[in-house]
C-alpha cells in the first residue's frame, strides 16, 4: 500500500471517529437549569452542606453557592458532567475583577485551576468577589 493512500485512510478514520463522538452527544456541554438544579447537584457530593445564596453565571455553566463559615461551593460543568468543589481560604491563589459582571480567579488546586466567570447581574459578580476577597485577604494574613 502506498504511503499517500495510508495517510488518507488514517485521516478519514480519525475524522469519522471525531464526527461519531460529536453526533452521539460526546461533545455536549452540561448546563445548569437554575439555582435548584445547582443546589441539587452540589448536594449529591456534599449532602450535609446547605446553600444560602446561589449565583449562576450568564452561560449557566457554573454556580457559586454560599454555604456558610466563609466557604463557597462551586458547581462547574466540564463536558457533559459537573465538577463540585468547596473553596476554602487557602485555595485562592489569584483573584481579579474584570468588568462589572466578571470575576476571575485561580485556585491552588492542580485538579481545577478556576477561570473567568461572567454573570448576567453585576450584583452577583460583586457578591462573589466580596465573598472571595474576604477569604483571599484572610488567607494572606494567615500566610504572613
C-alpha positions as CSV (number, residue, x, y, z in Angstrom):
1,X,0.0,0.0,0.0
2,X,1.3,3.4,-0.9
3,X,2.1,6.0,1.8
4,X,-0.3,8.7,0.5
5,X,-3.2,6.1,0.5
6,X,-2.4,5.0,4.0
7,X,-2.3,8.7,5.2
8,X,-5.7,9.3,3.6
9,X,-7.2,6.2,5.2
10,X,-5.9,7.2,8.7
11,X,-7.1,10.8,8.3
12,X,-10.5,9.7,7.1
13,X,-10.7,7.2,10.1
14,X,-9.9,10.0,12.6
15,X,-12.4,12.4,11.0
16,X,-15.1,9.7,11.1
17,X,-14.3,8.9,14.8
18,X,-14.5,12.6,15.8
19,X,-17.8,13.0,13.9
20,X,-19.3,9.9,15.5
21,X,-18.4,11.2,19.0
22,X,-19.8,14.6,18.3
23,X,-23.1,13.4,16.8
24,X,-23.7,10.9,19.5
25,X,-23.5,13.7,22.2
26,X,-19.9,13.3,23.2
27,X,-19.2,17.0,22.7
28,X,-22.3,18.1,24.6
29,X,-21.7,20.7,27.4
30,X,-23.8,20.4,30.6
31,X,-25.6,23.5,31.8
32,X,-27.4,24.2,35.0
33,X,-31.2,24.8,34.6
34,X,-31.4,27.1,37.6
35,X,-30.5,27.6,41.3
36,X,-32.4,24.5,42.3
37,X,-30.5,22.3,39.8
38,X,-27.2,23.7,41.1
39,X,-28.1,23.0,44.7
40,X,-29.3,19.5,43.9
41,X,-26.1,18.7,42.0
42,X,-24.0,20.1,44.8
43,X,-26.0,18.1,47.4
44,X,-25.1,14.9,45.6
45,X,-21.4,15.3,46.5
46,X,-21.9,17.3,49.7
47,X,-25.2,16.3,51.3
48,X,-24.5,17.9,54.6
49,X,-24.0,21.4,53.1
50,X,-26.8,23.9,52.8
51,X,-26.6,26.8,50.3
52,X,-27.8,30.2,51.5
53,X,-27.2,32.1,48.2
54,X,-26.7,30.7,44.7
55,X,-25.1,32.8,41.9
56,X,-25.3,31.4,38.4
57,X,-23.0,32.6,35.6
58,X,-24.6,34.0,32.4
59,X,-23.8,30.9,30.4
60,X,-25.3,28.6,33.1
61,X,-22.2,26.5,33.2
62,X,-21.1,27.5,36.7
63,X,-22.8,28.2,40.1
64,X,-21.3,29.6,43.2
65,X,-23.1,28.7,46.5
66,X,-22.6,30.5,49.8
67,X,-22.5,27.6,52.2
68,X,-21.5,29.5,55.4
69,X,-18.4,29.7,57.6
70,X,-16.6,31.7,54.9
71,X,-16.8,28.8,52.3
72,X,-18.1,28.9,48.7
73,X,-19.4,25.8,47.0
74,X,-18.8,25.5,43.2
75,X,-20.6,23.5,40.6
76,X,-18.9,23.8,37.2
77,X,-19.6,21.9,34.0
78,X,-16.8,20.1,32.3
79,X,-18.0,18.4,29.2
80,X,-21.3,16.7,30.0
81,X,-20.5,16.3,33.7
82,X,-20.3,18.6,36.7
83,X,-17.3,19.2,38.9
84,X,-18.0,20.3,42.5
85,X,-15.7,22.0,45.0
86,X,-15.7,23.8,48.3
87,X,-13.4,26.7,48.2
88,X,-11.6,27.5,51.5
89,X,-9.4,30.5,52.3
90,X,-6.2,28.7,51.3
91,X,-7.5,27.7,47.9
92,X,-7.5,31.1,46.2
93,X,-4.1,32.0,44.6
94,X,-5.2,34.9,42.4
95,X,-8.4,37.0,42.4
96,X,-9.3,39.6,39.8
97,X,-12.4,41.7,38.9
98,X,-12.9,42.2,35.2
99,X,-15.7,44.5,34.1
100,X,-18.7,45.0,36.4
101,X,-20.1,41.5,35.6
102,X,-16.9,39.4,35.5
103,X,-14.8,37.7,38.2
104,X,-11.8,35.6,37.6
105,X,-9.7,33.6,40.0
106,X,-7.1,30.9,40.1
107,X,-7.0,28.2,42.7
108,X,-4.0,26.5,44.2
109,X,-5.7,23.1,43.4
110,X,-4.0,21.4,40.5
111,X,-7.1,19.4,39.5
112,X,-9.0,22.5,38.6
113,X,-7.4,26.0,38.2
114,X,-10.5,28.1,38.3
115,X,-11.3,30.5,35.4
116,X,-13.1,33.6,34.3
117,X,-16.8,33.8,35.1
118,X,-19.3,36.3,33.6
119,X,-22.6,37.0,35.3
120,X,-25.8,38.4,33.9
121,X,-26.0,40.6,37.0
122,X,-23.3,42.9,38.3
123,X,-24.8,42.3,41.8
124,X,-24.0,38.6,41.6
125,X,-20.4,39.4,40.4
126,X,-19.8,41.9,43.2
127,X,-21.3,39.4,45.8
128,X,-19.0,36.7,44.7
129,X,-16.0,39.0,44.5
130,X,-16.7,40.2,48.0
131,X,-17.0,36.7,49.4
132,X,-13.8,35.6,47.7
133,X,-11.9,38.8,48.7
134,X,-12.8,38.2,52.3
135,X,-11.4,34.7,52.0
136,X,-8.3,35.8,50.0
137,X,-7.5,38.6,52.4
138,X,-7.9,36.2,55.4
139,X,-5.6,33.6,53.8
140,X,-3.0,36.2,53.0
141,X,-3.0,37.2,56.7
142,X,-2.6,33.6,57.7
143,X,0.3,33.1,55.4
144,X,2.2,36.1,56.8
